[in-house]
């Protein structure tokens, strides 16, 4: 992330990276938002100040890690492990809707977590 910011010309004097993970690996489709100093942005994933849900990169279901999955409300360690296990056993998901094939996933859960993933 830090390299991408440098390649883009660096931060403006008003940029505040305190709540941005500069070590985060870049993925295709990543949208990064750097708030201005003093700006408060709510992180929809955790309810804490930081990067907003709209600014936070949506996750790729075929590249997401167990740790990233557990940051999504409603996905705990067991469910995250089940998603990864299913993906490793059956190959990549064709769409986010394929999560309903993972044990314990229904349409209600899918609808709740859909906004966190790329379409």
C-alpha distances in whole Angstrom, upper triangle without the diagonal:
4,5,5,6,9,10,11,13,11,12,16,18,18,14,14,11,13,13,9,8,5,6,6,6,6,10,12,13,10,11,9,11,11,15,17,19,21,20,21,19,20,18,21,20,21,23,21,20,16,14,17,18,18,14,13,12,15,16,17,20,20,17,17,18,20,18,17,20,22,20,21,25,28,26,27,27,30,28,25,27,29,26,25,28,29,27,27,31,31,28,26,26,27,27,26,29,30,29,33,34,32,35,35,33,35,34,34,31,29,30,28,25,25,23,20,20,19,23
4,5,5,6,9,10,11,9,10,14,16,16,13,13,10,13,13,10,9,5,7,8,9,10,13,16,17,14,14,11,13,12,15,17,18,21,20,21,20,22,20,23,22,23,25,22,21,17,16,19,20,20,16,16,15,19,19,21,24,24,21,20,21,23,21,20,23,24,22,24,28,31,29,30,29,32,32,28,30,32,30,28,31,33,30,31,34,35,32,29,30,31,30,29,33,34,33,36,37,36,38,38,36,38,38,37,34,33,33,32,28,28,26,23,23,23,26
4,5,5,6,9,10,9,11,15,17,19,15,16,13,16,17,13,12,9,9,10,10,10,13,15,16,14,15,13,15,14,18,19,21,24,23,25,23,25,23,26,25,26,28,26,24,20,19,22,23,22,19,18,17,20,20,21,25,24,21,21,22,25,23,22,25,27,25,27,30,33,31,32,31,34,33,30,31,34,31,29,32,33,30,31,34,35,31,29,30,31,31,30,34,34,34,37,38,37,39,40,38,40,39,39,36,34,35,34,30,30,28,25,24,24,27
4,5,5,6,9,8,11,14,17,18,15,16,13,17,17,13,12,9,11,11,10,8,11,12,13,11,11,10,12,12,16,18,20,23,22,23,22,23,22,24,23,25,27,25,23,19,17,19,20,19,16,15,14,18,18,19,23,23,20,20,22,25,23,21,24,26,24,25,29,32,30,31,31,34,33,29,31,33,30,28,32,33,29,30,34,34,30,28,28,29,28,28,32,32,32,35,36,35,38,38,36,38,37,37,34,32,33,31,28,27,25,23,22,21,24
4,5,5,7,5,7,10,13,14,11,12,11,14,15,11,12,9,11,12,12,11,14,15,15,13,12,9,11,10,13,15,16,20,19,21,20,22,21,23,23,24,26,24,21,18,16,18,20,19,15,15,15,19,20,22,25,25,22,22,24,26,24,22,25,27,25,26,29,32,31,32,32,35,34,31,33,35,32,31,34,35,32,33,37,36,33,30,31,32,30,30,34,34,34,37,39,37,40,40,38,39,38,38,35,34,33,32,29,28,26,23,23,23,26
4,5,5,4,8,11,14,15,13,14,13,16,17,14,14,11,13,14,14,13,17,18,18,16,16,13,14,13,16,17,18,22,22,24,23,25,24,27,27,28,29,27,25,21,19,22,24,23,19,19,19,22,23,25,28,28,25,25,26,29,27,25,29,30,28,30,33,36,34,35,35,38,37,34,35,38,35,33,37,38,35,35,39,39,36,33,34,34,33,33,37,38,37,40,42,40,43,43,41,43,42,42,39,37,37,36,33,32,29,27,27,26,29
4,5,7,10,13,16,18,15,17,16,19,20,17,17,13,15,15,15,13,16,16,17,15,15,14,15,15,18,19,21,25,24,26,25,27,26,28,28,29,31,29,27,23,21,23,24,23,19,20,19,22,23,24,27,27,24,25,26,30,28,26,29,31,29,30,34,37,35,36,36,39,38,34,36,38,35,33,36,37,34,34,38,38,34,32,32,33,32,32,36,37,36,40,41,40,43,43,41,42,41,41,39,37,37,36,33,32,29,27,26,25,28
4,6,8,11,14,15,13,16,15,19,19,16,17,14,16,16,16,14,16,16,16,14,13,12,13,13,16,17,19,22,21,23,22,25,24,26,27,28,29,28,25,21,19,21,22,20,17,18,17,21,22,23,27,27,25,25,27,30,28,26,29,31,28,29,33,36,34,36,36,39,37,34,36,38,35,34,37,38,34,35,39,38,35,32,32,32,31,31,35,36,36,39,41,40,43,43,40,41,40,40,38,36,35,34,31,30,28,26,25,24,26
4,7,9,12,14,12,15,15,19,20,17,18,15,18,18,19,17,19,20,19,17,16,14,15,13,16,16,18,22,21,24,23,26,26,28,29,30,31,29,26,23,21,23,25,23,19,21,21,24,26,27,31,31,28,29,30,33,31,29,32,33,31,32,35,38,37,39,39,42,40,37,39,41,38,37,40,41,38,39,42,42,39,36,36,36,35,35,38,40,39,43,44,43,46,46,43,45,43,43,41,39,38,37,34,33,31,29,29,27,30
4,7,9,11,9,12,11,15,16,14,15,12,15,16,17,16,19,20,20,17,16,13,13,11,14,14,15,19,19,21,21,24,23,26,27,28,28,26,23,20,18,21,23,22,18,19,19,23,25,26,30,30,27,27,28,31,29,27,30,31,29,30,33,36,35,36,37,40,39,35,37,40,37,36,39,40,37,38,42,42,38,35,36,36,35,34,38,39,38,42,43,42,45,45,42,44,43,42,40,38,37,36,33,33,30,28,28,27,30
4,6,8,6,8,9,12,14,12,14,12,16,17,18,17,20,21,20,17,15,12,11,8,10,10,11,15,15,18,18,21,21,24,25,25,26,23,20,17,16,19,21,20,16,18,19,22,25,27,30,31,28,28,29,31,28,26,29,30,27,29,31,35,34,35,36,39,38,35,37,39,37,36,39,40,38,39,42,42,39,36,36,37,35,34,38,39,38,41,43,42,44,44,41,43,42,41,38,37,36,35,32,32,28,27,27,27,30
4,5,5,9,11,14,16,15,17,16,19,20,22,21,23,24,23,20,17,14,13,10,10,9,10,14,14,17,18,21,22,25,26,27,27,24,21,18,17,20,22,21,18,20,21,25,27,29,33,34,31,31,32,34,31,29,32,33,30,31,33,37,36,38,39,42,41,38,40,42,40,39,43,43,41,42,46,45,42,39,39,39,38,36,40,42,41,44,46,44,47,46,44,45,43,42,40,39,38,36,34,33,30,28,29,29,32
4,6,9,11,14,16,16,18,17,21,22,24,23,26,27,26,23,20,17,15,12,11,9,9,12,14,17,18,22,23,26,28,28,27,24,21,19,19,21,24,23,20,22,24,27,30,32,35,37,34,33,34,36,33,31,34,34,31,32,35,38,38,39,40,43,42,39,42,44,42,41,45,46,43,44,48,48,45,42,42,42,40,39,43,44,43,46,48,47,49,48,46,47,46,44,42,41,40,38,36,36,32,31,32,32,35
4,7,10,12,14,14,17,17,20,21,24,23,25,26,25,22,19,16,13,9,8,5,6,9,10,13,15,19,20,23,25,25,24,21,18,16,16,18,21,20,17,19,22,25,28,31,34,35,33,31,32,34,31,29,32,32,29,30,32,36,36,37,38,41,40,37,40,42,40,39,43,44,42,43,47,47,44,41,40,41,39,37,40,42,41,44,46,45,47,46,43,44,43,41,39,38,37,35,33,33,30,28,30,30,33
4,6,9,11,11,14,13,17,17,20,19,22,23,22,18,16,12,10,6,6,5,6,9,10,12,13,17,17,21,22,22,22,19,16,13,13,15,18,18,15,16,18,22,24,27,30,32,29,28,29,30,27,25,28,29,25,27,29,32,32,33,35,38,37,34,36,39,36,36,39,40,38,39,43,43,40,37,37,38,35,34,37,39,38,41,43,41,43,42,40,41,40,39,36,35,34,32,30,30,27,25,27,27,30
4,6,8,8,11,11,15,16,19,19,22,23,22,19,16,12,10,6,6,5,5,8,8,10,11,14,15,19,20,19,19,16,13,10,11,14,17,17,14,15,18,21,23,26,29,31,28,26,27,28,25,23,26,26,23,25,26,30,30,31,32,35,34,32,34,37,35,34,38,39,37,38,42,42,39,36,36,37,35,33,36,38,36,39,41,40,42,40,38,40,39,37,35,34,33,31,29,29,26,24,26,26,30
4,5,5,8,8,11,12,16,16,19,21,20,16,15,11,10,6,7,9,9,11,11,12,12,15,14,18,18,18,18,15,12,10,10,13,16,17,13,13,16,19,21,24,27,28,25,23,23,25,22,20,23,23,20,22,25,28,28,28,29,32,32,29,31,34,32,31,34,36,34,35,38,39,36,34,33,35,33,31,34,36,34,37,39,37,39,38,36,38,37,36,33,32,32,29,27,27,24,22,24,24,28
4,6,8,9,12,13,17,18,21,23,23,19,17,14,12,9,9,10,9,11,11,11,12,14,13,17,17,16,17,13,11,8,10,14,17,18,15,15,17,20,22,25,27,29,26,24,23,24,21,20,23,22,19,22,23,27,27,27,28,31,31,28,30,33,31,31,34,36,34,35,39,39,37,34,34,36,34,32,35,36,34,37,39,37,38,37,36,37,37,35,32,32,32,29,27,28,25,23,25,26,29
4,7,9,12,12,16,16,19,21,20,16,15,12,10,9,9,11,11,12,11,10,10,11,10,13,13,13,13,10,8,5,7,10,13,15,12,11,14,17,19,22,24,26,23,21,21,21,18,16,19,19,16,18,20,23,23,24,25,28,27,25,27,30,28,28,31,33,31,32,36,36,34,32,31,33,31,28,31,33,31,33,35,33,35,34,32,34,33,31,29,28,28,25,23,24,21,19,21,22,26
4,6,9,9,12,13,15,18,17,13,12,9,8,7,9,12,12,14,13,13,11,13,11,14,14,14,15,13,11,7,7,11,13,14,11,10,12,15,16,19,22,23,20,18,19,20,17,15,18,19,16,18,20,24,23,24,24,28,27,24,26,29,27,26,30,31,29,30,34,34,32,29,29,30,28,26,30,31,29,32,34,32,34,33,31,33,32,31,28,28,27,25,22,23,20,18,19,20,24
4,5,5,9,11,14,17,17,13,13,10,11,10,13,15,16,18,17,16,15,15,13,16,14,15,17,14,13,10,10,13,14,16,13,11,12,15,15,18,20,21,18,16,16,18,15,13,17,17,14,17,20,23,22,22,22,26,25,22,24,27,25,23,27,29,26,27,31,32,29,27,27,29,27,25,29,30,28,31,32,30,32,32,30,32,32,31,28,27,27,25,22,23,21,18,19,20,24
4,6,8,10,13,16,17,13,13,10,12,11,13,16,16,19,18,18,17,18,16,19,18,18,20,18,16,13,12,16,17,18,15,13,13,17,17,19,22,22,19,18,18,20,17,16,20,20,18,20,23,26,25,25,25,29,28,24,26,29,27,25,29,30,28,29,32,33,30,28,28,30,29,27,31,32,30,34,35,33,35,35,33,35,35,34,31,30,30,28,25,26,23,20,21,21,25
4,6,9,12,16,17,14,15,13,15,14,17,20,20,22,22,21,20,21,18,21,19,19,22,20,19,15,15,18,19,20,17,14,14,17,16,18,21,21,17,16,15,18,15,14,18,19,17,20,23,26,24,24,23,27,26,23,24,27,25,23,26,28,26,26,30,31,28,26,27,29,28,27,30,30,29,32,33,31,33,33,32,34,34,34,30,29,30,28,25,26,24,20,21,21,25
4,6,9,13,14,11,12,11,13,14,17,20,21,23,21,21,19,19,16,18,16,17,20,18,18,15,13,16,16,17,14,12,11,13,13,14,17,17,14,13,12,15,13,11,15,16,15,17,21,23,21,22,21,24,23,20,21,24,22,20,23,25,22,23,27,27,25,23,23,25,24,23,27,27,25,29,30,28,30,30,28,31,31,30,27,26,27,25,22,22,20,17,17,18,21
4,7,10,12,10,12,12,15,16,19,22,24,26,24,24,22,22,19,20,18,20,23,22,21,18,16,18,18,18,16,13,11,13,12,13,15,15,11,11,12,15,14,12,16,18,16,18,22,24,22,23,22,25,24,20,21,24,21,19,22,24,21,21,25,25,22,20,21,23,22,22,25,25,24,28,29,27,29,30,28,31,31,31,27,26,27,26,22,22,21,17,17,16,20
4,7,9,7,9,10,13,15,18,21,23,26,24,24,21,22,19,20,19,21,23,22,22,18,16,17,17,17,14,12,9,12,11,12,15,15,11,12,14,17,16,14,17,19,18,19,23,25,23,24,24,26,25,21,23,25,22,20,24,24,21,22,26,25,22,20,20,22,21,20,24,25,24,28,28,27,30,30,28,30,30,30,27,25,26,25,22,21,19,16,15,14,18
4,6,6,9,11,15,17,20,24,26,28,26,25,22,22,20,20,18,21,24,23,23,20,17,18,16,16,14,12,9,10,9,9,12,12,9,10,13,16,16,13,16,19,18,18,22,24,22,23,23,25,23,20,21,23,20,18,22,22,18,20,23,23,19,16,17,18,17,17,21,21,21,25,25,24,28,28,26,28,27,28,25,23,24,23,20,18,17,15,13,11,15
4,6,9,12,15,18,21,25,27,29,27,27,24,24,21,21,20,23,25,26,25,22,18,19,17,16,14,13,10,10,10,9,13,12,11,12,15,19,19,16,18,21,20,20,23,25,23,26,26,27,25,22,24,24,21,20,23,23,19,21,24,23,20,16,17,17,16,17,20,21,21,25,25,25,28,29,26,28,27,28,26,23,23,23,20,18,17,15,13,10,13
4,6,10,13,16,19,22,25,27,24,24,21,21,19,19,18,22,23,24,23,20,16,16,14,13,12,11,7,8,9,9,13,14,12,13,17,20,20,16,18,21,19,19,22,24,23,25,26,28,25,22,24,25,22,21,25,24,21,23,26,24,21,18,17,17,16,16,19,21,21,24,25,25,29,29,26,27,26,26,24,21,21,21,18,16,15,13,11,9,11
4,6,10,13,16,19,22,24,21,21,18,18,16,17,16,19,21,21,20,16,13,13,12,11,9,8,5,7,9,10,14,15,13,13,16,19,18,14,16,19,17,17,20,23,22,24,25,27,24,21,24,25,22,21,25,25,22,24,27,26,23,20,19,20,18,17,21,22,22,25,27,26,29,29,26,28,26,26,24,22,22,21,18,17,14,12,11,10,13
4,7,10,13,16,19,21,18,18,15,16,14,15,15,18,19,19,18,14,11,11,11,9,6,7,5,8,11,13,16,18,16,16,18,21,20,16,18,20,18,18,21,24,23,25,26,29,26,24,26,27,24,24,28,28,25,27,30,29,26,23,22,22,20,19,23,24,24,27,29,28,31,31,28,29,27,27,25,23,22,21,19,17,14,13,13,12,15
4,7,10,13,16,18,15,16,13,14,13,15,15,17,18,17,15,12,9,10,11,9,6,6,7,10,13,15,19,20,18,17,19,22,20,16,19,21,18,18,21,24,24,26,27,29,27,24,27,29,26,25,29,29,27,29,32,31,29,25,25,25,23,22,26,27,26,30,31,30,33,32,30,31,30,29,27,25,24,23,20,20,17,15,15,15,18
4,6,10,13,14,12,12,10,12,12,14,15,17,17,16,13,10,7,8,10,9,5,7,9,13,15,18,21,23,21,20,22,24,21,18,21,22,19,19,22,25,25,27,28,31,29,26,29,31,28,28,32,32,30,32,35,35,32,29,28,28,26,24,28,30,28,31,34,33,35,34,31,32,31,30,28,26,25,24,21,21,17,16,17,17,20
4,7,9,12,10,11,10,13,13,16,17,18,18,16,13,10,8,10,13,12,9,10,12,16,18,21,24,26,24,22,23,25,23,20,23,24,20,21,24,27,27,28,30,33,31,28,31,33,31,30,34,35,32,34,38,37,35,32,31,32,29,28,31,33,32,35,37,35,38,37,34,35,34,33,31,29,28,27,24,24,21,19,21,21,24
4,6,8,6,8,7,11,12,15,17,17,17,14,11,9,8,10,13,13,10,12,15,18,21,24,27,29,26,25,26,27,24,22,24,25,21,22,24,28,28,29,31,34,32,30,33,35,33,33,36,37,35,37,40,40,37,34,33,34,32,30,33,35,33,36,38,37,39,38,35,36,35,33,31,30,29,27,25,25,22,20,22,23,26
4,6,5,9,10,13,15,18,20,20,19,17,13,11,11,13,17,16,13,16,18,22,24,28,30,32,30,28,29,31,28,26,28,28,25,26,27,31,31,33,34,38,36,34,37,39,36,36,40,41,39,40,44,44,41,38,37,38,35,33,36,38,37,40,42,41,43,41,39,40,38,37,35,34,33,30,29,29,25,24,26,26,29
4,6,9,11,14,16,20,21,21,20,17,13,12,13,15,19,19,16,18,21,24,27,30,33,35,32,30,31,32,29,27,29,29,25,27,28,32,32,33,35,38,37,35,38,40,38,38,41,42,40,42,45,45,43,40,39,40,38,36,39,41,39,42,44,42,44,43,41,42,40,39,36,36,35,32,31,31,28,26,28,29,32
4,6,10,13,15,19,21,20,18,15,11,11,13,15,19,19,17,19,22,25,27,31,33,36,33,31,31,32,29,27,30,29,25,26,27,31,32,33,35,38,37,35,38,40,38,38,42,43,41,43,46,46,44,41,40,41,39,36,39,41,39,42,44,42,44,42,40,41,40,38,36,36,34,31,30,31,27,26,29,30,33
4,6,10,13,16,18,18,16,13,10,10,11,12,15,15,14,16,19,22,25,28,31,33,31,29,30,30,27,25,27,27,23,24,25,29,29,31,33,36,35,33,36,38,36,36,40,40,39,41,44,44,42,39,37,38,35,33,36,38,36,39,41,40,41,40,37,38,37,34,33,32,31,28,27,28,24,23,26,27,29
4,7,10,13,15,14,12,10,6,7,9,9,13,14,13,14,18,20,23,27,29,32,29,27,28,28,25,23,25,24,20,21,22,25,26,28,30,33,32,30,33,35,33,34,37,38,37,39,42,42,40,37,36,37,34,31,34,36,34,36,39,37,39,37,34,35,34,31,30,30,28,25,24,25,22,21,24,25,28
4,7,9,12,12,10,9,6,5,6,6,9,10,10,11,15,17,20,23,25,28,26,24,25,25,22,20,22,21,17,18,19,22,23,25,27,30,29,27,30,32,30,31,34,35,33,36,39,38,37,33,32,33,30,27,30,32,30,32,35,34,35,33,31,32,30,28,26,26,24,22,21,22,18,17,20,22,24
4,6,9,9,6,6,5,6,6,5,8,10,10,11,14,16,18,22,24,27,25,22,23,23,20,18,19,18,15,15,15,19,20,22,24,27,26,24,28,29,27,28,32,32,31,34,36,36,35,32,30,31,28,25,28,30,28,30,32,31,32,30,28,28,27,25,23,23,22,19,18,19,16,15,18,20,23
4,5,6,5,5,5,5,5,4,6,9,9,8,12,13,15,19,20,23,21,18,19,19,17,14,15,15,11,11,12,16,17,18,21,24,22,20,24,26,24,25,28,29,28,30,33,33,31,28,27,28,25,22,25,27,24,27,29,27,29,27,25,26,25,23,20,20,19,16,15,17,14,12,15,18,20
4,6,5,8,9,9,8,6,5,8,10,9,12,12,14,18,19,22,21,18,19,19,17,14,14,14,10,9,10,13,15,17,20,22,20,19,23,24,22,23,27,27,26,29,31,31,30,27,25,26,23,20,22,24,22,24,27,25,26,24,22,22,21,19,17,17,16,13,12,13,11,10,13,16,18
4,6,8,10,10,9,8,7,10,11,9,11,11,12,16,16,19,18,15,15,15,13,10,11,10,6,6,7,11,11,13,16,19,17,15,19,20,19,20,23,24,23,25,28,28,27,24,23,24,21,18,20,22,19,22,24,22,24,22,20,21,20,18,15,16,15,12,10,13,11,9,12,15,18
4,5,8,9,10,10,10,13,14,12,14,14,15,19,19,22,21,17,17,16,13,12,12,11,7,8,8,12,12,13,16,19,18,17,20,22,21,22,25,26,25,27,30,30,30,27,26,28,25,21,24,25,22,24,27,24,25,23,22,23,23,20,18,19,18,15,13,16,14,12,16,19,21
4,7,9,10,9,10,13,14,13,16,17,18,22,22,25,24,21,21,20,17,15,16,14,11,11,10,14,15,17,19,22,21,20,23,25,24,25,28,29,29,31,33,34,33,30,29,30,27,24,26,28,25,27,29,27,28,25,24,25,24,21,19,20,19,16,15,18,15,14,18,21,23
4,6,9,9,11,14,14,13,16,18,19,23,24,27,25,21,21,21,18,16,17,16,12,13,13,17,18,19,21,24,23,22,25,27,26,27,30,31,30,32,35,35,34,32,30,32,29,26,29,30,27,29,32,30,31,28,27,28,28,25,23,23,23,19,18,20,18,16,20,22,25
4,7,8,11,13,13,12,16,18,20,23,25,28,26,23,23,23,20,18,19,18,15,16,16,20,21,22,24,27,26,24,28,30,28,29,32,33,32,34,37,37,36,33,32,33,31,28,30,32,29,32,34,32,33,31,30,31,30,28,25,26,25,21,20,22,19,18,21,23,26
4,6,9,12,10,9,13,15,17,21,23,25,23,20,21,21,18,16,18,18,14,15,16,20,21,22,23,27,26,23,26,29,27,27,31,32,30,32,35,35,34,31,30,31,29,26,29,31,28,31,33,31,33,31,29,30,30,28,25,25,24,21,20,21,18,16,19,21,24
4,7,8,6,6,10,12,14,18,20,23,21,18,19,20,17,15,17,17,13,14,16,20,20,22,23,26,25,22,26,28,25,26,29,30,28,30,33,33,31,28,27,28,26,23,26,28,26,29,31,30,31,30,28,29,28,26,24,23,22,20,18,19,15,13,16,17,20
4,5,5,6,10,11,14,18,20,23,21,19,20,21,19,16,17,17,14,13,15,18,19,21,24,26,24,22,26,27,25,26,29,29,28,30,33,33,31,28,26,27,24,22,24,27,25,27,30,28,30,29,26,27,25,24,22,21,20,17,16,16,13,12,14,16,19
4,5,5,8,8,11,15,17,20,19,16,18,19,17,14,14,15,12,11,12,16,17,19,21,24,21,20,23,24,22,23,26,26,25,28,30,30,28,25,23,24,21,18,21,23,21,23,26,25,27,25,23,23,22,20,18,17,16,14,12,12,9,8,11,13,15
4,6,8,8,12,15,17,20,19,18,20,21,20,16,17,19,15,14,16,19,20,22,25,27,24,22,26,27,24,25,28,28,26,29,32,31,29,25,23,24,20,18,21,24,22,25,27,27,29,28,25,25,23,22,20,19,17,16,14,13,10,9,11,12,14
4,6,9,12,15,18,20,19,17,19,21,19,16,17,19,16,15,17,21,21,23,25,28,25,23,26,28,25,25,29,29,27,29,32,31,29,26,24,25,22,20,23,25,24,27,29,28,31,30,27,27,26,25,23,21,20,19,16,16,12,11,13,13,16
4,6,9,12,15,18,16,14,16,17,16,12,14,15,12,12,15,18,18,20,22,24,22,19,23,24,21,22,25,25,23,26,29,28,26,23,22,23,20,18,21,23,22,24,27,25,28,27,24,25,24,23,21,19,19,17,14,14,11,9,11,12,15
4,6,9,12,14,13,11,14,16,15,11,13,15,13,13,16,19,18,20,21,23,21,18,21,23,19,19,23,23,21,23,26,25,23,20,19,19,17,16,19,21,20,23,25,24,26,26,23,24,23,23,20,18,18,17,14,13,11,8,9,9,12
4,7,9,12,11,10,13,15,14,11,11,14,12,11,14,16,15,18,20,21,19,16,19,20,17,17,21,20,18,21,24,23,21,17,16,16,14,12,15,17,16,19,21,20,23,23,20,21,20,20,17,15,15,14,11,10,8,5,5,5,9
4,6,9,8,6,9,12,12,8,9,12,11,10,14,15,14,16,17,19,16,13,16,17,13,14,17,17,15,17,20,19,17,14,13,14,12,10,14,15,14,17,19,18,20,20,18,19,19,19,16,14,15,14,11,10,9,6,5,6,9
4,5,5,6,10,12,13,10,10,14,14,13,16,17,15,18,18,19,16,14,16,16,12,12,16,15,12,15,18,16,14,10,10,11,10,9,13,13,12,16,17,16,20,20,18,19,19,20,17,14,16,16,12,11,11,9,6,6,9
4,6,5,9,11,13,10,9,13,14,12,15,16,13,16,16,16,13,11,13,13,9,9,12,11,9,12,14,13,11,8,7,9,8,7,10,10,9,13,13,13,16,17,14,16,16,18,15,12,14,15,11,10,12,10,7,8,9
4,6,9,11,14,12,11,15,16,16,19,19,16,18,17,18,15,12,13,13,10,9,11,11,7,10,12,11,9,6,6,9,9,9,12,11,11,15,14,14,17,19,17,19,19,21,18,16,18,18,15,14,16,13,10,10,12
4,6,10,12,10,10,14,15,15,18,19,16,18,17,18,16,13,13,14,11,9,13,13,10,11,14,14,12,9,10,13,13,12,16,15,14,18,18,16,19,21,19,21,22,23,20,18,20,20,16,15,16,13,11,11,14
4,7,8,6,7,10,11,11,15,16,13,14,14,15,13,10,11,13,10,8,12,13,10,12,15,16,14,11,12,14,13,12,15,15,13,17,17,15,18,19,17,20,20,21,17,16,18,17,13,14,14,11,9,11,14
4,5,5,6,9,10,12,15,16,12,12,11,13,12,8,9,12,10,8,11,13,11,12,15,16,15,13,14,17,17,15,18,17,15,18,18,16,18,19,18,21,22,22,19,18,20,19,15,16,17,13,13,15,17
4,6,5,6,9,10,13,13,10,9,7,9,9,5,6,9,8,7,10,12,12,12,15,17,16,15,15,19,18,16,19,17,15,18,18,15,16,16,16,19,21,21,17,17,20,18,15,17,18,14,14,17,19
4,5,5,7,9,12,13,10,9,8,11,11,8,10,13,12,11,14,16,15,16,19,21,20,18,18,22,20,18,21,20,17,20,21,18,19,19,18,21,23,22,18,18,21,18,15,17,18,14,15,17,20
4,5,5,7,11,12,10,10,10,13,12,9,11,14,12,11,15,16,15,16,20,20,19,17,17,20,18,15,19,18,16,19,20,17,19,19,18,20,21,20,17,16,18,16,13,14,14,10,11,14,17
4,5,6,9,9,6,8,8,10,9,6,9,11,9,9,13,14,13,15,18,18,18,16,15,18,16,13,16,16,13,16,17,14,16,15,14,17,17,17,13,13,15,13,10,12,13,9,10,13,16
4,5,7,8,5,5,6,9,8,6,9,12,11,12,14,16,16,18,20,21,21,19,18,21,19,16,19,18,15,18,19,16,17,15,15,18,19,18,14,15,17,14,11,14,15,12,13,17,19
4,6,9,7,8,10,13,12,10,13,15,14,15,18,19,19,20,23,24,23,21,20,22,20,17,19,20,17,19,21,18,20,18,17,19,20,18,15,15,16,13,11,14,13,10,12,16,19
4,6,6,8,11,13,11,10,13,14,13,14,18,18,18,20,23,23,22,20,18,20,18,14,16,17,14,17,19,16,18,16,14,16,16,15,11,12,13,10,7,10,10,7,10,14,16
4,6,8,11,13,11,11,15,16,15,17,20,20,20,23,25,25,25,23,21,23,20,16,18,19,16,17,20,17,18,15,14,15,15,13,10,12,12,8,7,11,11,10,13,16,18
4,6,10,11,9,10,13,13,13,16,18,18,19,21,23,23,23,22,20,22,19,16,16,17,14,14,17,14,14,12,11,12,13,11,8,10,11,8,8,12,13,12,14,18,19
4,7,8,6,6,10,10,10,12,14,15,16,18,20,20,21,19,17,20,18,15,16,16,12,14,16,13,13,11,10,13,14,13,9,11,13,10,9,12,14,12,13,17,18
4,6,6,6,9,10,11,12,14,16,17,18,20,21,22,21,20,23,21,18,19,19,15,16,17,14,14,12,12,15,17,16,12,14,16,14,12,16,17,15,16,20,22
4,6,5,6,9,10,11,12,14,15,16,18,20,21,20,20,23,22,19,20,19,16,18,18,14,14,13,14,17,20,19,15,17,19,17,15,18,20,17,18,21,23
4,5,5,6,9,10,10,12,14,15,16,18,19,19,19,22,21,18,19,18,14,15,15,12,11,10,12,15,18,18,14,16,19,17,16,19,21,18,19,22,24
4,5,5,6,9,10,10,12,14,15,16,17,17,16,19,18,15,16,14,11,12,12,9,9,8,9,12,15,15,11,12,15,14,12,15,17,15,16,19,20
4,5,5,6,9,10,11,12,14,15,16,15,14,18,17,14,16,14,11,13,14,10,11,11,11,15,17,17,13,13,16,15,12,15,16,14,14,17,19
4,5,5,6,8,10,10,12,14,15,15,15,19,18,16,18,16,13,15,14,11,11,12,13,16,19,19,16,16,19,18,16,18,20,17,17,20,21
4,6,5,6,9,10,10,12,13,14,13,17,17,15,15,13,10,12,11,7,7,9,10,14,16,17,14,14,18,17,15,17,20,18,17,19,20
4,5,5,6,9,10,10,11,11,10,14,13,11,12,10,7,10,10,6,9,10,10,13,15,16,13,12,16,16,13,14,17,15,13,16,17
4,5,5,6,9,10,10,10,11,14,15,13,15,13,11,14,12,10,12,14,13,17,19,20,17,16,19,19,16,17,19,16,15,17,18
4,5,5,6,8,10,11,12,16,16,15,17,14,12,14,12,9,11,13,14,17,20,21,18,17,21,21,18,19,22,20,18,20,21
4,6,5,6,8,9,9,13,14,13,14,10,9,11,9,6,9,12,12,15,17,19,17,15,19,20,17,18,21,19,17,18,19
4,6,5,5,6,7,10,12,12,13,10,9,12,10,9,12,15,14,17,18,21,18,16,19,20,17,17,20,18,15,16,17
4,6,6,8,10,13,15,15,17,14,13,16,13,12,14,17,17,20,22,24,21,20,23,23,20,21,23,21,18,19,20
4,6,9,11,14,16,17,17,14,13,15,12,11,13,17,17,20,22,24,22,20,24,25,22,22,25,23,21,22,22
4,7,8,11,13,14,15,11,12,13,10,10,13,16,16,18,20,23,21,19,22,23,21,21,24,22,19,20,20
4,7,9,12,13,14,11,12,15,12,12,16,19,18,20,21,24,21,19,22,24,21,20,22,21,18,18,18
4,6,9,10,12,10,11,14,12,13,16,19,17,19,20,22,20,17,20,21,18,17,19,18,14,14,14
4,5,7,8,6,8,11,10,11,14,16,14,16,16,19,17,14,16,18,15,14,16,15,12,12,11
4,7,8,7,10,12,12,13,17,19,16,17,16,19,18,15,17,19,17,14,17,16,13,12,10
4,5,6,8,10,11,13,16,17,14,15,14,16,15,11,13,15,13,11,13,13,10,9,7
4,5,6,9,10,11,14,15,11,12,11,13,12,8,10,12,9,7,10,10,7,8,7
4,5,6,8,10,13,14,10,10,9,11,11,7,9,12,11,9,12,13,11,11,9
4,5,6,8,11,12,10,10,10,14,12,9,12,15,13,11,15,15,12,13,12
4,5,5,9,9,6,8,9,11,9,7,11,12,10,10,14,13,11,13,13
4,5,8,8,5,5,7,10,9,7,10,12,12,12,15,16,14,16,15
4,6,9,7,8,10,13,12,11,14,16,15,15,19,18,17,18,17
4,6,6,9,11,13,11,11,14,15,14,15,18,17,16,18,18
4,6,9,12,14,12,12,16,16,16,17,20,20,19,21,21
4,7,10,11,9,11,14,14,14,16,19,19,18,21,21
4,7,8,6,7,10,11,11,12,16,16,15,18,18
4,5,5,6,9,10,11,12,16,16,16,19,18
4,6,5,6,9,10,10,14,15,15,17,16
4,5,5,6,9,10,13,15,15,18,17
4,5,5,6,8,11,12,13,16,16
4,5,5,6,9,10,10,13,12
4,6,5,8,10,11,13,12
4,6,7,9,11,14,14
4,6,6,7,11,12
4,5,6,8,8
4,6,8,9
4,7,9
4,6
4
